Amino acid sequence: MPPRRPVDPTNCEPVSIQEWTSDSLISHSPNFKSVRRVSALSDTAIISRELKTFESEGVPLIIEDWHKHTRWPKEEFTLEWFKSNCSPSIPVRNVIDGSDKVMPISDFIDKCRSAPCAKSEAERLYGKDVECPDRWRDLLAQIGLPSRILPGNQTDLLSNQPDEVRVKTLMCYLGAGGTFTPCHKDLCASLGQNLMCYTESGGSAFWFMTATSDVFLATQYFHSIKQELDHEKHLVAIDDLAKAPFTIYIAEQKLGDLVLVPSRSCHQVINKGGITIKTSWSRMTLDGLIAANYHELPVYQRVCRGEVYRVKFTAYNTIKKLVQGLNAGGRERRANSRQGTRQRKHIEFLRRLLSLYDDILDDERPPPGADLRYICDSPKPSPRNIDNPQDIEEDRIVCDFCSADIFQSFFECNHCIVEYGTAESGGACVICPRCYVDGRTCKCGNMVAMQCRQFQILEDVRTAAVEVLGKRSQNGPNPIAKNKFNGLGIFAAACFKYQSNFSDVNSTTTQEPCDS
């Protein structure tokens, strides 16, 4: 007898989801495959090899059986412990209508335990992006997770951001059967880690994921069904997944399962049964940083999706940290062969990163002779001080149109004050260079070209990197010692457009400034 046909998860019926199994779902279509699994109780060399394969091939992986580890904290990985040690109120989303609110965690738990999953219900609550208790962060290391995948590990490039502004990616998710996360990609081509820490009443979660290599096919397929992947609002039906022209990796995540999500994997999660708690965090690799800069950020700007992870800022700070470490470790290399091997890896890493940084500089570089203002010149009071570069690095400005992170260059209007303007910009309207080139501007159209810091500061960081590569390189002259600007950068183009707009404004009647 053929397996029962899976039901479209967007028409959630409690009986259908309760009857889901990995085997029944996978048998539904030839493009459905199970996710590869490896036991956490395996030899560490095996786990290490699987992790390297996961990162290089970009195919989902699950490390299971963490709850069988002798150091699994049974008393602390519980709902009652979480309830007693987290914030009294948590952010929740009603997955039926997409609305968000904050509510007492005790009320949330009561609703999850009492509310059935039915077509007619008006509210089904999912605890999303709940702050993870500090103790749980420590427990992730205690149970033996490989150090390279722990949140905030030194291999995570996000850890190179200054402590004061470092992005927090470690979050918890609480939900019962019928709650879900729509299909999406993790931010800025980062790698995802998701550990099922607690379950009750047979709770589990079904994951549907793609490989990194299928990101373009997945995006095209979303457009073919009249959806935008980066809007993160569509839960793809099982029948639509079955028609996709690429592989869908399916897994049922149970207690102790660590799901590893590849960079740029398109994935969605549907919870089954009783309440579960998952702990999730992101890691940024160099490959992810490169993919984010060239592929993800242009899409974010088009669909107005917040960048959050500050890609250019992360590249800049990573270069500074690498240069500092390589300069400090020169003597140790001669005394310690293992240290020397590590430094050679760092040198190659820096070489690749510097190539990315050169393109970032080109996009941020002003044209020769440009008349620019810097943050300290703004007529609005500001705590920022151009004489102290560290103040600038710890500040945060975002585009008021697309929410892109402003690393160096932007356009500002102090006449058009926006209610949603960032606190750092004092409410002034801020537009990123990409938006300005596209014709996005303030209401009055009379903006000023701005930069966060003197451009020479960014050039000095590059010069220091080139010098350390020259000292450490064993392959002769450094091939990237010179950086010739091709004049085609985004900010340069925006400045030319600005000059054109400025000339047009001066040749016509002066516009009245806007105050709202």
N, C-alpha and C positions, 0 to 999 in steps of 0.2 A: 504494500500500500504506500503510495507516494506521501512524503511529508506534508503536513498542513502548510498551506500557503501563508507566509507572514502577512500581517496586517499593516497598512500604512500607519506609521507612528504619529502622523499629524491628525489622524482620527483615532485618538487613544481609547482603546477599550481595555479595561483591566484584565479580562480573560485572555485576550490575545498576547499582551505583553508578558503576563505570568507564564504563558506557555512557550515563550521564546527560549531557544537554546542556540548555542553557536552552530551546532550541526544543522539544525533546521533552517537557519538563516543562510548558511553557506551553500546548502544544497539547492537554494532557490535560484541561483544564477551561476553560470560558468565564470563570470568575472569576480565572484566572491571567493576570497581565500582567508584562511585562518592566520592569525598573527603568530609569528615564531615565538616560542617560549624557552626560557632557560631557568633552572632552579637557583634560588639564592643560596642554596646549600651546596652548590657546585664548587669545584676548585676555583680559587680567585683568578687563576690564569685563564680559565675558560670564560669567566664573566668578563674579564678585561678584553679578551679577544672578541667576544660578542659586542661589547660596547664600541670597539673600534670599527667593526663591520657595520654596526648601526649608523655611526656617524658618516662613514665613507660611502655607503650604499644608499642611505636615506630611506630605509624600509623599516616600518614599525617593529618594535620588540617589546616583550614583556618579561621582566624578571619576577618570577613568582616565589611563593613560599616564605616571604619575609616574616610572616606571622608564626612560622615554625622555628624561627631563630630563637636560641636560648635567651637572647637579650631583648626579645619583643616585649614592650611595656604593656602588659595586659591591663594593669590597673589605671594607666594614664591614657592609653588610646581607647577611651570610652566616651560616650555621649555625656554622662553625668560629670566626668572630670572636665570635659570641654565646657559644659554649661557653667561650671563653677569657676573657671579660670579665664574665660574670654570676656569680652565686653557684654554688659547686661542686655544691650540691644544690638542687632546685627542687620546688615543690608539684605533685603530679600527681593526677589523678582517674581511677579505673577506671570508664569509662562503662557497663560491663556491670552492675556492682552498686552504683555510686554512692559507693564508698568512696574516701577521700582518704589520701594519705601523702606523705612527702618522700623523694626518692631522688636519687642522683648523676645529674647531667645526662648524663654519658657513658653510663650504663646505660640511661637513658631513650631516648636516641638509638638505641642498639643495638637495643632492643626495638621501637621504631617502624619501623626499617628491616628487621627480620627477621620480625616477627609479621604474618601475613596476616589479613585481615578475614574471619572465618568464623562461621557460626551457633554452632558448638560451642565457640568459645573462651571462656575464663573471665575473660580480662583484655584490655582494650584501653585503653591509657593516653593521657591528654590532659593536657598541661602547661597549667594554668589559673592565672590571676592571678600570673604570674611577674613578678618585679620587672624593670622596664625599665632597661637601662643608661643612665646619665646622657648618655653620648655619643649614644645614639640620640635622646634628647629634642632635643639640639642639631641633629641631622641633619634632623629634621622641618622646622625653620625653614630650614635650608640648602638643601633641595631646592625651596623655593619655595611651601610650603603657605600659603594666605592667613592672615595674622596673626590674624584674628578667630576662626579655628577651632583655633589652636594650643593645646596643653595649658597651663593656667595663665595664658592671656591675660587682660588686664584686663577684657574683656567677659564673662569667665566669672565669675559671682558667687561661685563657690567660692573664687576667689582673694582674696576679701575676708576670709576667715577668718584669724585670727592665724597667723603662720608656724609657731608651735610645735605647733598642732593642726590645721593644714590637711589636709583629706582628700586622699590621693593616689589619683588615678584612672587614671594612666598605667600600663598593664600590658601584658605580652606573653602570647601564646597559641601553644603549639607542639603540632602534632598531625598524624597521618597519616590516610589514608583510613579511614572508618568511625567516627572520633571525632566528637563532636557537642556542641552546647550546646542543652539543651531549650528549648522555647518560654518566653519571658519578656519582661518590660519592663525597660528600663534604670532604675536606681534613681532614685526621687524625680522622675520626669518630666524627667530630664536628656536632652540630645542626645548621641548616640553617634557617634564617629568611629573607623573601623577600617581601617588600612592594611596591605595584604599586602606585607611587606618581603622575604620570601624564599620560594622554592619549589624543590623538587627532584623529579625523576621525574614531572613532569606534575601536581604538586600544585595543588589549587584548593579553593575552598569554595563551597557552594551556600547562598544566603541566601533565606529565606522571611519576608516582612515585611508588616505592615499599615500603613495610614495612621493618623495621629493620631486622625482623626475616627471611626474604627471601633473604638476601644478598648472602648466599652460593648458593642457587638455581639460583639466577640471574647470578652469576659469571660462574657457570657451563653452563647455557644457552648461555651466550655470547661465551664461548668456542665452543659450539655446532654449532654456526653460524660463526665460524672462526674469532672471534673478541676478543680483550682484553679490558675488561671494564676499567681498569686503564690507558689505553692509551688515553682515552677521545677523540676518533676520529670518533666514529660511532653513527649516528642518526638512531635509530631502526625504521623500517617501521611499520606501523599500523598492517599489516597482520602478521608480525613477533611477535609483542607484543601480538597479539591475540592467538598465539600458545604457549606463555610462560606458564610453569606449575606453575604459582603463580599469585597472584592478582596484577593488575595494577590499581592504583588509578588515576583518571583523573579529572581535574578541569580547567575551564576557569577563569583565573585571570583577574579581571577588576579593575577599579579605586577604591582605598581604601581597596583592598584585601591584607591581610598579610598572605602569604603562609609559613607554618612551616614545614620544611623538617626534618624527623627523622634522627638520627645518622645512617650512613652506608646505607641510602636509595639510590637506584639506580634511577636516575631521569634525564629527558630531558625536554627542554622547546622550544616551537615553537611559534613565534610571529605572530599575525594576525592583518590586518588592518593598521591603521596609526601608527605614532611614539608613543612609550611608554618610560617612564623612571621608572626603578625599583631601589630601594635602597636595598642592600643586605648586610648581615653580618653573621658571624659565632659565635657560643658560644661553649666553651669546658667544659664538665661536667666530673666528676670523672669516670663515666661509659664509656664515650667517650675516656678518657685518657687510661683507661685499655684496651679497645678494640683496640685502635690505637697501643699500645705497643706490644700486643700479636698477633694481626691479620693483621693490616694495614701495619705497618712498614716492616715486612718481605716481603710483596708483593711489596711495593715501591722499596725495594732493588733489587728485581728480575727484575722489569720492568724499573728501573732507573727513578723513579718519585720523584721529589723533595719533601722533608718532609715539609718544610716551617714553620709549627707550633711548632717545637722543643719540642717534647713530653717529653723526659727525662729531659730536662732543665726546662720545666714547672712543672713537678712533684717535682723536687728538690727545686725550688723556692716556690712552694705552701707549702711544708712541713716547710720550714723556716718561712714563714709568719704565718702559723697556730700555730707553737710552740711559736712564739713571741706573738701572740694574746692571746693564752691560759695562758701563764705566766703572761701577763699584766692584764688579766681579773679574776685572782683568787679571789681577794678581792671583786670584784663586784658581783660575783656569790652568795656570802652569803647575800649581801644586796639587791639583785634583783632577784626574782624567775624567771622572764622572761629571764633575762640574763643567769641564770643558765641553763634553758632549751636549750638556744642557744648553750651554751658551751658543753652540753652533746651531742648535734648533731655534734658539731665540733670534739669532742673526737672520736666518732664513725667514722666520716669522716677520721680523721687522722689515725685511726687504719687500715682502708681499704687502704688508700694511702700508708702507711708504708709497707704493704705487697707487693704492686707494686714496691716501692722503693727498697726493698730487692732484688727483681729479677733484677732490673736495676743495682744495685751494683754488683751482681753476674756476670752479663754480662760484666761489666766494670773492674772487679777486676783482677789484674795481678797475675800470679802464684807466689808462694813463691820463693824469691830469684831472681826474674826477674831483668835483667839489663836494666833499662828504662831511657829514656831521657825525660825531661820536656820542656815545651815551651821555658823557659828562656835559655835552653842549646843549642838551635838551632844555628848553625853557621850563619844563615841569620839574618840580623838586624830585630828586631821586637819591636813594642811598648809595647808588652805584658810583664807583670811583675809578676812572680810567687809569689813574696812576697806580692802582693796585689791581693787576690782572686777576688775582685770586678772587676779588669781589665779583668780577665779571663772570668767571667760571662758575661761581656758586649761584649766579642769578639764573632766572628762567623766564624767557619770553617765548610766546607762541603766536603764530599767525592768527589773527582774529577771523579769518575766513575759513581756512582749511585745517587749522590747529597744528600745522607743522612746527617743529622745534626750530627756533632761531638760534643758529650757532654763531654767525658772524654778521650777516648782512640782512637788511630789511628796509622797509619804507614806513614812515611814521607820519601821522597827522595829529597835531595837538588841538585842532579845532573840532574834529569829529570824535567826540568822546562816546565810547560804546559801553553799555552797561555790562556786557560780557567780556570787556577787556581784561587782560591779566593784571594782577595787582602790581607786578614788577614794572609794567609799562605805565602805571599811574592812571589807567583808564584810557590813554591815548590809543587811537586806532593803529594797529600794526598789521602790515601785509608783507608776506614773504616774497622773495624775488620771483619764484615760479608763478605765484598768483598774479603778481604785477605784470609779468610778461603776458599772461593770459587775459589781461584787461580787467582783472579784479582790483578794485581800489576803494578808497573811502567815499563817503557821500559827496563831499565837495570836490574831490579829485585833485586837491592841492597837497600832495604828500612830499616828504623830504627823504632823500636817500641817507641811510644811517648805517653805521657799523658798530659792533659791540666793543671792539678794541682796535688799537693800531694794527694794521695788517702785518707789520714787521714782526710782531710777536709770534704770529703763526709761522712766518718765514723762518724765524730763529729756531723754532722747534724742528722744522725740516732740516735746517743746516746742521743742527746737533745730531740728528739721526744719520745724515749722510756722512758726517765725520766719524761716527762710531762704526758705521759699516766699512768705511775706508780703512780704519785701524784693524778691524777684526776679519776683513775679507781675505780669503786665501785664494781667490780667483782673479787676482790682478785688480786693475782699476775698477772702481764702482761704476756700473753702467748707468746708474740713475743719479749721477752727481749733479747734473744740470737739469733745471726745470724751466722749459721754455713755454710761456703762456701763448696759447694759440688764438686768444682773443674771442673765443666762442663760449665763454662761461655764462651761466644763467644771470648772475648779478651784473656782469658787463652789458649783456643784452638789455636787462631791465633799466640800467642807467641810460643807455641810448634812447630807450623808449621814454624814460622820464624827461630827458632833455627835449625830446620832441613834444611831449605833452606840455612842458613848461613854456616852450616857445608858443604853442597854440594858445595857452591861457593868457599870456602877455599880449598876444596880438588881438584878443577879443575883450569883451567886457569882463571886468573882474568879478569872479563869483563870490557870493556871500558865504562866509564860513558857516558850517553846520555845527550846532551845539548838541546834537543828539543823533 
